[in-house]
């Protein structure tokens, strides 16, 4: 006696039996299998190895991983590797359809296997199972656990062992991950990279744009940079400068429009807008306000000699908040340096703080207290590469600069060095991050930036597609990533898993971006170019 059950779209069914036999079939020497199709071939997994069956989820692509990996998905808070079964089996790739499903199998850890469609659950007696090597199939017999002989002219069903199958491409999947990533420090408290080489001459600034003009805050005044959320709660009766309030990790953050504060023409909020979370001392705790700007440009080191006092004429005209003017590129570029402390004296900002200051202080107090204990926080600079988000610990980032129109190519340097740029009199080698990860290069555009990292004392620039934000997250949100390849496990051993947002950010270990010999080649290229 046997039984088959059709599987509903949501997952594995609970079977009902027409006799008194054990539902698992074990007392009769029978086992249950979940059958599925890849192309025209029918396969089966032992029922006990199938955790659930889901629709194809949204995935995050992972560079330096085998081609069979579709990406990483968030399955109810768990990081799930999703693998294309067709590629593992050597079949042609197919576009997903409404019938496409993911069989979540137990391979030491959950792994999702993409199949064209799931068919049913069947019960098979032991005598119907044949060794794979004795039967001609469409798949390498080393990948099969056996085959189910057909009944009454039915089709051959090939049995798969998920663990063995996945191990061919992912030998270390499910093994221990490296845990060498350093936790970040607060943006305000960081003065240098890991090597402790702070540039004493000058100030580090975060520059941004308002109505085509460039402004900046001292980095010590900026706690973080976040995107503008879709929902902003309006505050009845507030001045027009106050956009409203938002929830920032459980605390209330008042938002002030710098465009409105400066009397500039109103513009709708979009993807390019950012919130600079700035703070000031308020008794025993720091009070924070979100300053909404058009877009963030870069983080850069401004030499002390480039900072000029504000002309007396502007002071008399009542230009609030500007504490200095920064002259760059031989005076061709002028950046107005704002004082967060002065802006907090503005009536609209004071009103926002007074109306929601207690909540803001409470949130700030939680942030301060959370640097110890189970709610410790860490910060990442988040950037985009090939439509995916990546983060690097803020302690590695020295600055973020524009990509120049031209980059000098140094003769006899390794191919991975894109070129060098002059950064305030110093030679900065530049590497294309896409090329480092084996991704297709892209044409230069205005959104690209150079992320300047301090790699064991050698400053190196990495071209990225765009900057997203400076993000502060609870340490518990940083998880070990599945080991998908040796390179991936070394360079991207962790992910930031923001479960409530359904957002996953791959964390890059900056020190591992270049091999030891590559770092030596970079240092040699810098010294040769400097000597020349």
N, C-alpha and C positions, 0 to 999 in steps of 0.2 A: 504493500500500500504506500502511496506517495501523495504529495500535496504540493500545489503551487499557489502562490499568492501574488497578485499584481501590486506593485509598489506605487503608492500615491506620490505626487510631486514633492510633498514635504519631507519624506524620509522613510525609514525602515518600518514596516508594519508589524503589528502584533498578530501572529497567526492563530487561527482557530482550527481545530482538528475534528475529523469526523469519526474518530475512534478513541480508544483508551490508551494509545501508545504515548510514550514520553514525547512532548512537543519538540525536543531537540533531536529526537531520532537516535540518540546515542545507545539506548538499550537495544535497538534493532541494528546497530552497526551502520547507521545512516547519519549524515550531516546536512546542515542547511547551508545554502550558498545564495549570494546576491548576484544575479546575472545582469550584464550590461553589454552594450555594443560600442565598438570603436570601428568606424567604417562598416564593412559588411561582416566583420568577425564578432563572434559572441564570446564573452569572457565571464568568469565568475570569481568572486572572492568568498572565502569562508565567512559565514555570518558573524562568527565571534570576533573577527578582525575589523568589522565595519562598525564604526562609532555612530555615524549618521550620514545622511545623504542630503545635500543642500543645492540650491541653485548657484550658478556661477557668481561669485561675489566680486566686488571691486577689489583690485589688487594694486600693490605698489611694486613697481619693477625694481629688480636688484641687479646692478652691474656686477661683473666678475663672477657670475653664477652660471651653471650649465644652461644651455639653450632650452632644455626641457622645463625649466622653472618659469611658470607664468607670472609669479610674483608672490608677495606676502599679503595675506588678508587678515582682517580683524574678525575673529569668530567669537562673539560674545566676550570680548576682552582678551582672548587668547590669540597669539600670533601664529597664523596657520600658513605654512608653505603650500602653495598650490602648483601642482605639477601636471604638465600635459602628458597623459598616458600614451597618446598616439606617438609622440616623439620618443618616449622611453622604449616603445615597441618597434620603432623604426618605420612607422607609417607616415604617409603624407599628412601635413597639417590641414585642418579644416576650420572654417569660420564657425563660431558658436551659433546655435539656434535656440529656439524656445525650449527644445527638448534637452539641451546640454545640462548635465548635472555634474556635481563634484562628490565623489565617494570619499568620505573622510575615514581614513584607515589608521589603525594603530601600528606605527612603525617605530616603536620606542617612544615616539611622541606623535601627536596627530599630524597627518599629512593628507592634503586633499589631492585626489586624482581625478582629472577632468576626463569625462567620457561623453560620447555623443548622446547616449540615452541610457537610462536604467530600465530594465525589463521587469523582473519579478524575483521572488524568493522561491527557491526550489529545494526539495529534500531528495538526496541521492544516496542510495545504498552503496556500501563499500565496494561490492563486486562490479559496479559500473565504472569505477575509477581505473584508468590505465596510466602507466608511466608515460611521460611526454615523449621520451626518446623512441618509443615503439610506435608512435603515430605521427604521420606527416601533418604538420600544421603550418600556419602562415607566420609563426613566430619562432625565434631561436628557442630550442628546447631548454636551454640553460635558464631561461626566464620563466619557465612554466613549472608549476608544482604537480602537474598531471593534466589529464583530459577526461572529460565525462563522455562516455560512449552514448551515441544517440539511441533513442527509442523509436521504433517503428518509422524509420526514415527521417528522423529529426536531424537537426544540425549538430555538429561537433561543438562542444563547449570547452574552452581552454581555461584551466584553473591557474590563477595567479596568486603568488605569495607577495603581498605588498611590500614587506620588509626587504626581501631579496631583490625585488624589482627596483625599488627606490635606491638601494645601496649601489647599484651599478653606476649611477650618475652622482649620487650623494653619499659617498662612503662614510662620512662623519656625521650625517644628519642624525640628530638625536643625541649625539655625544656632548661632552662638556664644552662650553664656550669659553673663550678667553675673557677675563674680567679685568683688563688692564686700563680701561678708560678712566681718566681722571674726572672728577666732578668739577663743575664750573665754580667760579667765584662770582660775587655780585659785580655788576658792571661798575658801580661807583667805587668799589674797593680795589679794582684792578689797575695796576700801574705798569705792568710789564708782562711779557710772555713767560713761559716756564723757565727760561734761562735767567730771568731776573734782570734783563737788560733794558730798563726803562730809559727812554730818551729824556734826559734832564732838561734839554733846551727846547722849550715850547710847551704847547698845551694840546691835548687830544680833544678833538671836536667832532660832534655829530652834525653833519650839514643836511639841510632839507630845503624844500622849495615852497614858496608861497607866491602865486600869481606871477610866475616867471622869475622871481628874485630869490637869491640864495641867502639863507640864514643858518645859524648854528647855535647849539648849546654846548657848553663844556660837558664832556662825557661823565664827569663826576655828578652832574645834576640829572642825568638820564638814567632811570632805573631799568627800563626796558622799552622795546618798540614792538607794538602789536598791530594787527590789522583791525580795521573798523568793522564791527559786527553788523549783521543784517538788522538786528533789532536794537534800537536805542530808546530807552524810556524817557519821554518828554517830562519836563518839570513845569507844572502850571505856574504862571506868574513870574518865571525867571526871565532875566534879561536875554536879549536876542543872541548875545555872545555864548550863552550856555546851551549847548546842543542837547544835553540831557544827561542821563546816568546809564552805566552799564555794569554788569556783573563781571568782575575780574577775579576768578578763582575764589568765589564765595564772598568777596568784599565789594562794596559799592565804589565805583570810580566815576567822579563827575568829569564830563567832557566839555572843553572850551574850544571854540573855533578860533584859531589864530587869524584866519582871514577876516572874520567879523571883528575880532579884537583890534586889528590894524586898519579897519575901515576899507577893506578891499572888496572888489566885486564878488558877489556870491557865486558859487559854483557847486553843482551837485556832487555828492560823494560817490566815489567809484572804487574800483579795485586798486587804483594807484594810491589812494589815501592811506595814511598811517597815523597811529596814535603814539606820541612820545609821552611816556609816563614820567613826569618830573616831580621832584619832591623838595620839601623844605622842612627845616626843623620846626616842630610845633610843641614846645614844652619838652616832655620826656620822649615823645615819639615823632616820627616823620609823617607829614601830611602829603598826600599825593593827589595830583590832578592830571588828567589826560589832555594833552595839547594836540588837536587835530590839524595835520599839515597836508599839503597836496601830495608830496612824495618825499621819501628819504633818499638822499644822494649817496653819502659815503661817511666813513669814519676816517679821519686823517689827522696827521700831526702838523700843527701850525707852529712854525718857528717863532720864537718870542719877538724877533725883529720884524715879523710881518704884522704884528698887532699895533694898531694906532688908536689913539684916543678919539672919542666921538667929537666931531667939530662942534664948537660952541653954538653955531647957528642952529644945528639940529637939536641941541639941548634946549635952546630957547623956544623952539617950535613945539616942544613937548613930545618928542619921540620917546615913548616909554619902553624900557626893557633893553635897549641897545647899549651895551657896556663897552664895546670896542668894534673897530672895523679891521677885518683881516684882508691884507693885500697878498694875492697869490699870482703866480705866473707872470711876474714882472709888472704887476699892477693891472693886468688885463682882467683878472677875476677878483671881484670884491664880495666878501662874505660879511654880513652883519652878525656879530656875536651877541646873542641875547643873554640876559641874566634872568634865570628862573626866579630868583629872590625878588627882583624888581617886578616881574610880571605878577607875582603873588600879591603885590600891593594894589594891583588894578581892581577897581570896584567890582567888575564882573567876576573875576577870579575869586575875590574875597567872598562874594555872595555864594558862589558854588561851593566853596569850602565851608562856609558857615551853615549852609543848608544841609550839607551831607558830610560835614567834616568828621562827625563822630564815627560814622560808618567807615569813612576813609581811614581814619586813625586806627580803628579797630582792625581793618584789613591790613594796614601797614604793620600793626603790632603783631598780627599773625605771621606776616612775612618775615619780620625780624626774628620772632621766636622760632620760626620753622627752620632756621639754619642749624638747629640742633635737634636731635631726637628723630622720631620716625617720620616727621613731616619736613625733613631737610629738603631744600630746593637747590636746583642747579640751573645754569643758564647756557643757552646755545645760540649761536648765530646761525639762522636758518636761511638756506639759499635753494634755488631751483636749478635742476639739471635734467634736460630731456623730460620735462613735465613731471618730474618727481621731486620731492622735498628731501633735503639732507641737512644735517646740523653738525656743527663742530663746536667743541667747548670754548666758551668765550675767552678762557685764559690763554688760548693759543693765538687768538686774533689780535694783531697789532693795529691794523687799520683796513679800511675798504675804500678802494679808489676807482676812478673811471678807467676804462680801457683806452689808451691813447690811439690816435689815428694811425700812427706808425710805431712799429716795434723793431729795434735793431736786432738783426740776426748775427750772432757771434760765430765766426768761422771755427771749425773743429770742436764745436760743442755737441753733446748728444742730441739725437733727434727729438727726444721728449721735451727739450727746452724750446719753447715757442720763440723766445727772444729775450731781450733785456730792455728795461726802461730806466730812465733817470728819475729817482725818487729823492728829491731835495738833495742832490749832489751825490747820492749813493747809488750803486748799481743794484737793481732788483731783477733777478732772473724770474721769468714768467713761464708757467706750465699751463697748458690747456687741460682743465679738469675732465672734459669729455674724452680727450685722447688718453688720459691716464686710466679711465675706466673702460676703454675700448668702445666708446660710443661714437656715432657719426659726428664729425665736426659741423659747426654751423657758421653762417656768415656773420660777421661782426655787426652789432646793432647797439642802439643807445641804452638798452636795458642791461647789457652785460656789465659785470664789475670784476675787478681783481681783488680777491681775498688775500691779504698779506698775512702770512703765518710765520711765526718764529719756530723753526724746526731745529731744535738743539743749537741755537745760537746763529743759525743762518736764515736770514729773511728770504722767503720765497713767495712769489705771487701765483695764485691759481685763478684762471679765468672761469667764471661761472655764468650761467645763463641770466640770472637775476637774483637780487637779494629779496628775501621775504620779510624777515623780522628778527628782532632779538627776543628770544622766548625764555621765560622763566617757568620751569615745570617742577612738580614734586619729584623727589628722587625715586619714589616708588613707581613713577611712570616710565622710568628707564629700565628696560628689560633686556635680557640676553636674547640675541637674534639666533635663529636656527643656523647651524653650521652647514653652509651650502657648497662652499669650496674653500680651499686653504687661503686664497687671496681675500675672499669675502670675509672669512672668519677673522683674519688678521686686521683688515682695514675697517670693516663695519660689523663689529662684534655685538653691537647693541642697537636697539631701536627705542625711540620715544613713542609709547603707545598711549595716545590720548583717546581712551575708550569712548567717553561720552560724545566726543566730536567725530568719532569714526575716522580719526586722522593718525597716520603713522609716519614718523620721520626717522630716516636711517642716520645713525650717528657715526661720524667718521673719526677714527683715531688719527689725529694729525701727524703724529710721529711716524706712523706706518705708511703715509702717502708715498714716501720715497724710500727705496732700499738704501742700505748703507753706502754702496758704491755710487748710487745716484746722488746722494747728498754730497759725497766727496766731489763728484763731477760738477755739481752746482757751485760748491765753494770754490773750485778751481776756476770755473768760468767767471765768477765774480772777481777773483783776484786778477785774472788775466785781463779782463776788460777794464778794471780799475787802473792797472798798470799802463794799459794802452792809452 
